[in-house]
Amino acid sequence: MCFSQGIKSAILLINLKSEVGYICSNNNLTYLIHIDDLPSNLITLNCSNNQLTHLDFLPIGLITLDCSNNQITHLDKLPISLIKLECINNKI
């Protein structure tokens, strides 16, 4: 469900309000899938501890993003709804 070669696990979280969160950390991912493949009600994305170099195609309703410990060189076009961003230990 997450996104790249060598994926070990992805956890889909759904709460009572039908809001969705993905945890796909510690997988050596190099990219994320296109926005059309992400659920429109995705509010939480944890993609820390991978090998991501950029984050394109983030859903407009995303509230929490943890992309720490990757190889990200820049962040642009973050969703206006984003309240919490964790992005330590990148190449920004």
Secondary structure as UniProt FT lines:
FT   TURN            5..6
FT   STRAND          11..14
FT   TURN            16..17
FT   STRAND          20..23
FT   HELIX           35..37
FT   TURN            40..41
FT   STRAND          42..46
FT   TURN            60..61
FT   STRAND          64..66
FT   TURN            80..81
FT   STRAND          84..86
//
